[in-house]
């Protein structure tokens, strides 16, 4: 079978239409989980089947696509999804955040602020923020409908009681426009402040769980917290060892058997751009330390 | 006459010809009663007599086909679901027979007590914890166990924790389904003592279902005896227990072992 036998962006038009309807509904009710008829995709669940379907439904031939996996453009997940759309949609791809019109992401929001006209597509493993507290889907739906979100704070309470601080560091629950509590997918809570008031359209797709939800541009998004334990976006207390940035989210990399480590930007495009501009970090002089 | 007096002249809870069917079988039929502020109503009867069904209907856990239920003059059956839910987590409380049904077993004692507070908008960790500690003290659970899970508690402690969790928002009406079931007698006695104290101090109205006449004697002001889904006798507790009129009530009272 040749690649020409696939429709543009792999999915057939009827499926895309179904997904677009779900997306529009999601945008109309920010934070609400819209059920959709998720399709089998040529990749395993957990690899971004939801995000890929949303991206496929959004793509037009003029788009420029960027795919990131934990901030990086060059890891397996990002490379294979990028290749997938290069082959099935023949769209241009890029690693530069500002050039992209559609960005599919796994677990990060790019460091560079997004602009109007850009679409950020998240891969979501478990869309239900209440799932680990209340296993029954019938009950969680009712809780959303009736705005019964006391349980969400019980989780945060338990965190403080056990660890002395809110230890939830990723998939940190947020409240959208004062109504729906939403799981922002497993992004670090460092990225939470970027969810609110963002100029880009943010779409969330969960393939296995068959849910789509969305944040239109400039939506109010508040991270849940207590008055005396306010929400704090956290990152490693270091500067990037390659580009010297002190404001970006960092990955910790063990570099030898002696336990030496380095910290590098998790957003590879941000890091290389800064290095290109001449910024240096602690390990820049020694060359390829990692 | 002040507004307060008017409120006192109105029953807190009124049930009119309540009927619940399970297909062709009757769950409970044609139940009528009034409950006044500060009053404890006991519902007794043998297993399968419709006690728990009735309680479930009253608390809104089960759908009711016929009859009307008024809480402070408002029909709870016609109330929209969100409003009824707000009622059931602020002014009402439900103590289950099995603490595992009423507690979150994976959440610490403090979190269990704090849940209702957080559900109605408490957002200060320090305050929530302080209230939880206070309530654990009131139900005789040591405050250093606030971060333990209910799993690590004995049956009696779990039941006391469930009571604390329910009473923390100072409800006005408490439904109890066999709160002392499955506990040994000495633990039962302490729990009853505790309940009696709380009911009196907080001025609670209580509807308590039990098959244990001793519990009814200790806690209830008034008693309703049920058989085959119908109320066959009601009146003041002492009156019903000491001078039973209906044949079944006489049998029930005489079945109790005199120690």
Interface residues (C-beta under 8 A of the other chain):
Chain A: X133 X146 X147 X148 X149 X150 X151 X153 X154 X157 X158 X160 X161 X162 X225 X226 X227 X228 X229
Chain B: X81 X82 X85 X89 X104 X107 X108 X110 X111 X114 X115 X116 X118 X119 X120 X123 X124 X125 X126 X128 X129 X146 X147
